[in-house]
Amino acid sequence: MNIHEHQAKAVLAEFGVAVPRGYAAHTVEEAAQAAEKLGGPVWVVKSQIHAGGRGKGRFEGLGPDAKGGVRVVKSAADVKASAEEMLGRVLVTHQTGPKGKQVNRLYIEEGAAIAQELYLSLLVDRDTSRVSVVASTEGGMDIEEVAASTPEKIISFSIDPATGVFPH
């Protein structure tokens, strides 16, 4: 199942997980309205495509110095300008390959002071048909690099569907 970040956060919020407030936007006007509803002083404008590495990705046609698909901005005008630049463009990341993916939706989220970044993933292991849990205290922005250089900092285990998760 592929869901966007804003959809995943809505599900988490339904179950009481604290997530930053945010709004999906399909147009520049919706992005500007989201910024107004959230208030400031910091917003995060996030491309919603089914691929990782969005922040480090690059938009086709904007040159090598252009900002990526996740941007921290400090004014409502910058939210609007980022939306104008991102919507309808193709974002190329290490996971999309050279063809990239067109950005048709943004997630405008309130900024937050991040004390610590952690990584947690639940995924289906197709070889075992079990859910695997992957976690790290090293954050998620460069989890591939963590896996390559310090694999001991990543913990993973599979959940047996017959017995579930044990407390230990």
Backbone bond lengths (Angstrom), bond angles and torsions (degrees), N, CA, C in turn:
res aa  C-N    CA-C-N  psi(-1)  N-CA   C-N-CA  omega(-1)  CA-C   N-CA-C  phi
1 M - - - 1.440 - - 1.525 107.71 -
2 N 1.296 116.60 128.71 1.456 121.91 176.04 1.518 108.83 -106.87
3 I 1.327 116.06 118.52 1.457 120.21 173.38 1.521 108.03 -127.15
4 H 1.304 114.79 153.73 1.457 119.90 179.37 1.521 110.24 -79.70
5 E 1.319 115.25 162.83 1.459 121.61 -179.74 1.525 111.58 -54.61
6 H 1.325 117.58 -45.13 1.465 119.60 -177.48 1.524 111.16 -64.75
7 Q 1.324 117.96 -31.52 1.461 121.20 177.76 1.532 110.29 -72.37
8 A 1.306 116.95 -40.66 1.468 120.87 178.13 1.522 110.73 -63.53
9 K 1.318 116.48 -41.52 1.469 119.69 179.65 1.519 111.26 -66.72
10 A 1.327 118.02 -33.35 1.469 120.88 176.72 1.528 110.23 -64.97
11 V 1.321 117.21 -41.15 1.469 121.23 177.44 1.524 109.94 -64.24
12 L 1.322 117.27 -46.98 1.467 120.56 178.80 1.528 111.32 -58.86
13 A 1.325 116.83 -42.98 1.464 120.70 -179.73 1.525 111.62 -62.66
14 E 1.345 117.14 -35.68 1.464 120.94 177.49 1.523 111.83 -59.86
15 F 1.322 116.65 -27.61 1.458 121.34 -178.78 1.532 112.41 -101.47
16 G 1.326 116.26 16.63 1.453 120.71 172.33 1.511 116.48 87.60
17 V 1.315 118.29 6.82 1.466 120.91 177.84 1.531 108.28 -77.52
18 A 1.310 116.26 132.15 1.467 120.66 178.93 1.529 109.34 -73.71
19 V 1.307 116.16 119.12 1.467 121.89 177.00 1.524 107.83 -130.00
20 P 1.327 117.80 150.17 1.469 119.78 177.20 1.532 110.39 -61.85
21 R 1.324 116.21 148.04 1.462 120.09 176.21 1.519 109.51 -69.75
22 G 1.333 115.33 145.84 1.450 119.59 178.05 1.508 111.44 -167.29
23 Y 1.328 115.20 167.42 1.459 121.83 -178.36 1.527 109.58 -138.03
24 A 1.328 115.67 139.20 1.461 120.82 173.65 1.528 108.10 -76.50
25 A 1.324 116.30 146.96 1.464 121.61 179.70 1.526 109.41 -139.66
26 H 1.333 115.43 128.90 1.465 121.25 176.87 1.521 112.41 -101.47
27 T 1.348 115.47 -12.11 1.462 120.49 -178.71 1.530 109.17 -134.25
28 V 1.310 115.07 164.78 1.466 120.54 176.95 1.526 109.34 -62.58
29 E 1.314 116.67 -39.67 1.466 120.65 -179.82 1.532 110.87 -62.61
30 E 1.339 117.30 -42.72 1.462 120.77 178.12 1.529 110.82 -63.82
31 A 1.319 117.49 -36.98 1.472 121.05 177.78 1.522 110.23 -64.34
32 A 1.318 116.76 -43.39 1.470 120.96 179.08 1.524 110.40 -64.36
33 Q 1.325 117.95 -40.93 1.460 122.00 177.87 1.526 111.01 -64.31
34 A 1.336 116.41 -38.84 1.470 120.65 178.55 1.525 110.27 -62.37
35 A 1.329 116.49 -43.91 1.468 120.61 179.13 1.521 110.08 -60.87
36 E 1.323 116.69 -40.97 1.463 121.02 179.98 1.531 110.73 -64.83
37 K 1.350 116.99 -43.92 1.472 121.12 179.59 1.522 111.73 -63.82
38 L 1.332 116.36 -38.25 1.465 120.52 -177.00 1.526 112.16 -75.64
39 G 1.320 117.03 -30.56 1.464 119.33 -172.65 1.514 109.53 74.45
40 G 1.295 117.76 178.91 1.463 120.42 -175.37 1.498 112.08 -112.55
41 P 1.281 118.33 -160.99 1.460 128.06 12.46 1.536 114.17 -97.09
42 V 1.349 117.06 -2.05 1.464 119.68 -177.30 1.525 108.83 -132.52
43 W 1.337 115.37 137.54 1.457 122.47 176.36 1.518 108.16 -128.30
44 V 1.340 115.52 157.58 1.456 121.09 173.16 1.524 107.09 -121.44
45 V 1.326 116.04 125.41 1.460 122.41 179.66 1.529 106.52 -104.38
46 K 1.351 115.84 115.40 1.461 120.38 -171.88 1.522 111.53 -120.64
47 S 1.316 117.01 123.92 1.462 121.79 173.01 1.522 108.55 -64.97
48 Q 1.325 116.17 137.79 1.459 120.60 179.04 1.523 108.65 -109.94
49 I 1.320 115.24 92.81 1.468 122.10 173.13 1.515 106.56 -130.30
50 H 1.321 115.92 160.99 1.459 120.59 178.75 1.525 109.88 -86.44
51 A 1.341 114.77 75.37 1.464 120.88 177.39 1.513 108.55 -167.06
52 G 1.301 116.00 149.26 1.449 121.57 174.64 1.517 110.49 -87.99
53 G 1.327 115.46 173.24 1.454 120.88 178.09 1.513 113.37 75.56
54 R 1.340 117.44 22.10 1.465 120.48 -176.13 1.525 112.26 -61.30
55 G 1.313 117.21 -39.65 1.461 120.38 -178.00 1.512 113.02 -65.81
56 K 1.324 116.20 -33.06 1.464 120.69 179.70 1.523 112.35 -92.02
57 G 1.343 116.35 -4.98 1.457 120.52 -179.75 1.517 111.53 -70.31
58 R 1.318 115.86 171.62 1.466 122.38 179.48 1.524 109.31 -133.40
59 F 1.326 115.43 141.88 1.454 120.61 178.34 1.517 110.22 -84.87
60 E 1.326 116.04 137.71 1.462 120.77 176.39 1.520 109.12 -62.58
61 G 1.321 115.16 137.63 1.455 120.65 174.84 1.514 115.73 84.23
62 L 1.330 119.15 2.09 1.461 120.09 -179.05 1.522 113.72 -107.75
63 G 1.293 117.84 -0.74 1.460 119.94 176.69 1.514 113.26 86.69
64 P 1.329 116.92 165.13 1.462 121.86 -174.25 1.529 114.85 -70.00
65 D 1.328 117.68 -19.99 1.464 120.43 -178.35 1.521 113.23 -95.28
66 A 1.333 116.99 3.52 1.462 120.51 -178.57 1.522 110.67 -69.44
67 K 1.321 115.49 153.47 1.458 121.59 177.78 1.522 109.72 -72.10
68 G 1.335 115.90 160.59 1.449 121.62 -177.87 1.517 113.66 -83.57
69 G 1.329 115.25 -161.25 1.452 122.28 -174.24 1.508 114.53 -89.78
70 V 1.338 118.68 0.91 1.460 123.36 172.21 1.526 106.10 -131.79
71 R 1.335 115.58 122.09 1.462 119.52 -174.15 1.521 111.55 -132.04
72 V 1.315 115.55 132.93 1.463 121.52 173.34 1.515 106.26 -94.98
73 V 1.339 116.54 122.46 1.461 120.86 -176.92 1.526 109.88 -127.05
74 K 1.330 115.50 158.97 1.462 120.47 -173.61 1.522 114.51 -119.90
75 S 1.329 116.78 18.78 1.462 119.73 173.85 1.521 108.94 -153.95
76 A 1.334 114.96 153.58 1.463 120.07 177.05 1.533 110.06 -63.68
77 A 1.327 116.79 -32.11 1.467 120.62 177.70 1.527 110.51 -64.13
78 D 1.346 116.92 -36.53 1.464 120.34 178.24 1.530 111.48 -71.89
79 V 1.339 117.64 -30.09 1.470 120.45 173.68 1.519 108.38 -61.25
80 K 1.332 115.75 -48.65 1.468 120.98 -179.14 1.530 111.39 -62.84
81 A 1.321 116.97 -44.46 1.474 120.66 -179.67 1.526 110.80 -63.46
82 S 1.329 116.82 -41.05 1.469 119.95 178.16 1.520 110.52 -64.76
83 A 1.334 116.97 -41.91 1.465 120.53 178.79 1.523 110.68 -61.16
84 E 1.334 116.66 -42.20 1.467 120.53 178.37 1.517 111.41 -61.07
85 E 1.324 116.19 -37.52 1.463 121.44 -177.62 1.529 112.41 -77.40
86 M 1.345 117.57 -30.61 1.461 121.45 -171.39 1.527 113.99 -93.56
87 L 1.323 117.39 -42.90 1.467 119.82 -174.82 1.524 111.77 -64.47
88 G 1.313 115.69 131.72 1.461 121.90 178.93 1.511 114.57 85.54
89 R 1.330 117.54 -8.59 1.472 121.02 179.66 1.528 110.60 -92.59
90 V 1.311 114.86 160.88 1.459 121.60 177.73 1.522 108.97 -93.48
91 L 1.337 115.19 124.26 1.463 122.35 178.01 1.524 108.34 -100.54
92 V 1.331 115.82 125.72 1.462 121.96 179.72 1.525 108.12 -107.46
93 T 1.343 116.16 122.81 1.458 121.88 177.17 1.514 108.70 -126.00
94 H 1.337 116.15 175.21 1.462 119.19 178.43 1.528 111.42 -65.97
95 Q 1.336 118.06 -19.25 1.468 120.04 179.13 1.526 113.50 -94.61
96 T 1.333 118.56 -20.12 1.467 119.58 -179.24 1.516 112.09 -83.86
97 G 1.332 116.11 -21.67 1.457 119.19 -170.92 1.515 109.30 78.83
98 P 1.329 117.33 -179.87 1.462 121.18 -173.25 1.526 114.52 -66.06
99 K 1.329 118.28 -21.61 1.464 119.98 179.61 1.520 112.46 -74.83
100 G 1.338 117.65 -24.15 1.451 121.42 178.86 1.517 112.75 65.86
101 K 1.325 114.77 -171.82 1.465 122.19 177.32 1.513 108.72 -139.63
102 Q 1.325 115.43 138.99 1.462 120.25 -179.85 1.528 109.84 -73.98
103 V 1.313 115.44 137.73 1.462 122.32 178.65 1.528 108.54 -92.46
104 N 1.331 115.26 112.54 1.458 121.20 179.20 1.523 112.43 -111.55
105 R 1.343 115.27 -5.76 1.458 120.10 -177.06 1.516 108.75 -147.31
106 L 1.325 115.16 141.11 1.459 121.65 175.61 1.527 108.39 -117.85
107 Y 1.310 115.52 161.50 1.460 121.72 170.88 1.514 106.33 -122.24
108 I 1.327 115.89 117.09 1.460 121.64 179.47 1.524 106.12 -99.27
109 E 1.320 115.96 117.72 1.454 121.36 -172.24 1.526 109.99 -125.11
110 E 1.347 115.00 149.01 1.459 118.47 176.16 1.525 109.25 -67.93
111 G 1.316 116.86 144.46 1.451 121.37 177.21 1.523 110.40 -71.50
112 A 1.318 116.25 156.99 1.464 121.28 179.56 1.517 109.00 -144.38
113 A 1.330 115.28 147.44 1.457 120.61 173.75 1.530 106.49 -80.15
114 I 1.303 117.32 113.40 1.466 122.09 -175.48 1.518 109.04 -91.68
115 A 1.330 115.71 113.68 1.462 120.65 179.52 1.523 110.69 -81.99
116 Q 1.340 116.43 -38.05 1.462 120.51 -178.36 1.519 108.53 -155.25
117 E 1.308 116.45 139.78 1.452 121.16 177.90 1.522 108.44 -108.55
118 L 1.331 114.89 129.35 1.455 121.81 178.11 1.521 108.59 -118.24
119 Y 1.326 116.26 164.97 1.462 120.85 177.31 1.515 108.37 -124.30
120 L 1.340 116.09 131.74 1.455 121.68 175.95 1.509 108.18 -144.71
121 S 1.315 116.12 130.14 1.455 121.32 179.26 1.514 109.32 -138.83
122 L 1.308 116.41 136.98 1.453 122.73 170.15 1.513 105.82 -116.36
123 L 1.310 116.92 123.66 1.450 119.79 -176.94 1.520 110.09 -142.12
124 V 1.302 115.47 158.28 1.463 120.31 178.27 1.520 108.40 -87.73
125 D 1.333 115.35 121.85 1.464 121.79 175.11 1.524 106.37 -83.96
126 R 1.298 116.40 108.64 1.467 120.51 -175.03 1.528 112.42 -67.31
127 D 1.331 117.66 -24.81 1.468 120.32 179.01 1.528 111.75 -70.67
128 T 1.342 117.22 -37.23 1.465 121.14 -176.36 1.525 113.54 -107.37
129 S 1.337 117.16 -8.60 1.474 122.70 -175.91 1.524 111.65 58.01
130 R 1.310 115.59 34.39 1.460 121.53 177.92 1.518 109.44 -122.38
131 V 1.330 114.50 159.33 1.456 119.67 173.59 1.519 107.60 -81.60
132 S 1.309 116.16 130.15 1.460 121.61 175.77 1.520 109.10 -107.36
133 V 1.316 115.28 139.24 1.451 122.13 176.15 1.524 107.05 -107.21
134 V 1.328 116.64 127.73 1.457 122.42 178.79 1.520 106.81 -123.68
135 A 1.341 117.29 127.29 1.462 121.09 -177.11 1.523 110.56 -139.62
136 S 1.340 114.63 152.32 1.458 120.33 176.82 1.520 109.78 -156.19
137 T 1.310 115.55 145.14 1.463 121.16 173.97 1.527 111.07 -83.38
138 E 1.323 117.12 -1.23 1.469 121.46 -175.57 1.519 113.44 -91.49
139 G 1.316 118.17 8.88 1.455 120.19 176.93 1.507 112.79 79.47
140 G 1.331 116.15 175.22 1.445 120.86 -172.22 1.504 116.68 -111.19
141 M 1.328 118.42 -13.93 1.460 119.91 -175.64 1.523 112.42 -58.75
142 D 1.317 116.96 -37.21 1.462 120.55 -177.77 1.523 110.41 -127.32
143 I 1.321 117.32 44.21 1.456 119.87 -175.19 1.533 111.83 -62.89
144 E 1.318 117.44 -30.87 1.469 119.49 177.40 1.522 110.56 -64.39
145 E 1.340 116.38 -39.65 1.468 121.19 178.05 1.524 110.33 -67.10
146 V 1.330 117.34 -40.46 1.467 120.94 176.97 1.527 109.33 -60.72
147 A 1.321 117.11 -44.11 1.467 121.28 179.89 1.523 111.41 -61.69
148 A 1.328 116.70 -37.06 1.469 120.17 -178.16 1.523 112.26 -77.62
149 S 1.346 117.45 -41.30 1.463 119.52 -172.34 1.526 114.24 -95.69
150 T 1.320 118.19 -32.72 1.477 121.15 -178.75 1.531 109.65 -139.94
151 P 1.319 117.35 67.10 1.470 120.45 -176.06 1.532 113.87 -60.65
152 E 1.324 117.39 -21.80 1.470 120.03 179.16 1.530 111.80 -66.84
153 K 1.329 117.53 -14.81 1.459 121.17 179.51 1.531 112.55 -87.92
154 I 1.327 115.57 4.94 1.458 120.74 176.40 1.524 108.13 -116.44
155 I 1.314 115.10 126.81 1.461 121.64 179.00 1.517 107.83 -108.88
156 S 1.325 116.89 134.53 1.459 119.81 176.59 1.520 109.79 -142.21
157 F 1.321 114.37 149.39 1.459 121.07 174.75 1.520 108.61 -154.60
158 S 1.323 115.58 157.90 1.465 121.65 178.73 1.516 109.89 -103.16
159 I 1.309 115.27 150.18 1.454 121.55 178.50 1.528 108.26 -104.48
160 D 1.311 115.71 121.47 1.459 120.95 176.82 1.525 107.72 -73.14
161 P 1.341 118.46 123.59 1.471 119.84 -176.97 1.529 112.62 -64.82
162 A 1.310 118.31 -22.89 1.465 120.78 -178.93 1.537 112.34 -79.19
163 T 1.327 117.03 -31.06 1.464 119.18 -175.82 1.518 113.61 -111.54
164 G 1.318 118.38 -19.35 1.465 120.64 -179.55 1.517 111.83 78.47
165 V 1.335 115.79 -156.84 1.467 122.84 -177.72 1.523 109.45 -96.58
166 F 1.314 116.19 131.06 1.466 121.16 175.95 1.521 109.10 -91.75
167 P 1.341 118.34 151.46 1.467 120.89 -178.82 1.528 114.44 -59.91
168 H 1.319 117.57 -28.33 1.458 120.02 -177.69 1.515 110.83 -83.75
